[in-house]
C-alpha cells in the first residue's frame, strides 16, 4: 500500500503521525511511505531520519495527499485540507466528528473512508488509540491548571501543593476514566487535595483502592457538583462518551458559584466539552475569562509535548496501521472488530451511531457495508 504522512497544519500542532521507526516497520512489510518534508521536525525527527528508515520525502502536502492510498495523521483534516482528499482514500486519524458538523459533511461529500482513532475499541470497551493521548492530556491538565492558578494568569494565586502551614489547593476532577485518573494522580503527587467524581460505583471503588490518601472519591450528580465547585480552585473536565458529544456537567449558571480566579480545564473540548462555557482554544491563545473564571480549553493539549506524544501515539497506532496496510481497510475491518468500530464515515455514509445522532444524519449499518460484495 502507498501510505502518506502529511505535516500537521492545525495551530501549534507539532506532533507527527509516524516516527522513523514506524516507517521502517511499514517498509519491512513491503509498503511505500511518503512523508512531507519537515513533518517530523516539531517532534524532534528530521528528514534524514525518515530517509534512513526508507521513506520518500515529498515537498508539499498536496503531493502527499495526491499519491497516498492511506493517509495517517494526528488531528482531523482542517478546511484547507478538504479539497486534497480523494474519493475512497483511507484517512486514519483522530476525527471527533461529533464536535464538528462542518468536518462531518465535508468527509461525507469527499467520499473518503474515515477510520477514527478515538472509536477503535477493544472487547473490554477500552479505547487503545485514545489511551496514550488521554494519559498525556490528563497529566498536562494539572500542569497547565497549576500554571493558570498563578495571579499573573488571573488565577486565584494559589500554589497547587501549598507549603507547610498553608493548605494546598483543592482540585475537582469530573470523570474517573483515563484522563481523570491521570489528572488525579498528578495533582495528588504535587500535594493538592483532590476529589474525583464518577457515575460508576465500581470505578469509584477501584479508584479509592489505588489512589493516595489525599484523593477522595464521590458519586457524580448535579447537586454534588454544585456543592464542590464552590470551594474548588482547579476543576478538570474529563468526561468521555466514545464518538459522541460530551454532556455539560458544568452549566453557565454554575460559574456564579465559583470563586474569582477558579481555573477550569476542559479536556473533553474536542468532543464538544463537558463545561458549557468552554470553546476550543489554541496553545497560542489558550485561555479566556467568563465571570472571573479562567477557562483553559486547548483542543490538542498533547501537541505541546510532541516528542513524548508522538512516540506514545505511534506505539499504539502502528499495529493497526500495519493491519490496514497489509490487508486493505475492507478486509482488515472485516477481520478485526476493533478496527470495524473505528469506521465513522465510509464513502459518503455515516456508519457510527454517535456521529449520526450528533447531527441528525441517517445511520447505515457498518456490517451491511462490510458484507462481501457490497464494496470493492
C-alpha positions, 0 to 999 in steps of 0.5 A: 500500500502507498501510505502518506504522512502529511505535516500537521497544519492545525495551530501549534500542532507539532506532533507527527503521525509516524516516527522513523521507526514506524516507517521502517516497520511499514517498509519491512512489510513491503509498503511505500511511505511518503512523508512531507518534508519537515513533518517530523521536525516539531517532534524532534525527527528530521528528514534524514531520519525518515530517509534512513528508515526508507521513506520518500520525502515529498515537498508539499502536502498536496503531493502527499495527499495526491499519491497516498492510498492511506493517509495517517495523521494526528488531528482531523483534516482542517478546511484547507485540507478538504479539497486534497482528499480523494474519493475512497482514500483511507484517512486514519486519524483522530476525527471527533466528528461529533464536535464538528458538523462542518468536518462531518459533511465535508468527509461525507461529500469527499467520499473518503473512508474515515477510520477514527482513532478515538472509536477503535475499541477493544472487547473490554470497551477500552479505547487503545488509540485514545489511551496514550493521548488521554494519559498525556492530556490528563497529566498536562491538565494539572500542569497547565491548571497549576500554571493558570492558578498563578495571579499573573494568569488571573488565577486565584494565586494559589500554589497547587501543593501549598507549603507547610502551614498553608493548605494546598489547593483543592482540585475537582476532577469530573470523570474517573476514566483515563484522563481523570485518573491521570489528572488525579494522580498528578495533582495528588503527587504535587500535594493538592487535595483532590476529589474525583467524581464518577457515575460508576460505583465500581470505578469509584471503588477501584479508584479509592483502592489505588489512589493516595490518601489525599484523593477522595472519591464521590458519586457524580450528580448535579447537586454534588457538583454544585456543592464542590465547585464552590470551594474548588480552585482547579476543576478538570473536565474529563468526561468521555462518551466514545464518538459522541458529544460530551454532556455539560456537567458544568452549566453557565449558571454554575460559574456564579458559584465559583470563586474569582480566579477558579481555573477550569480545564476542559479536556473533553473540548474536542468532543464538544466539552463537558463545561458549557462555557468552554470553546476550543482554544489554541496553545497560542491563545489558550485561555479566556475569562467568563465571570472571573473564571479562567477557562483553559480549553486547548483542543490538542493539549498533547501537541505541546509535548510532541516528542513524548506524544508522538512516540506514545501515539505511534506505539499504539497506532502502528499495529493497526496501521500495519493491519490496514496496510497489509490487508486493505481497510475492507478486509482488515475491518472485516477481520478485526472488530476493533478496527470495524468500530473505528469506521465513522464515515465510509464513502459518503455514509455515516456508519457510527451511531454517535456521529449520526445522532450528533447531527441528525444524519441517517445511520447505515449499518457498518456490517451491511457495508462490510458484507462481501460484495457490497464494496470493492 
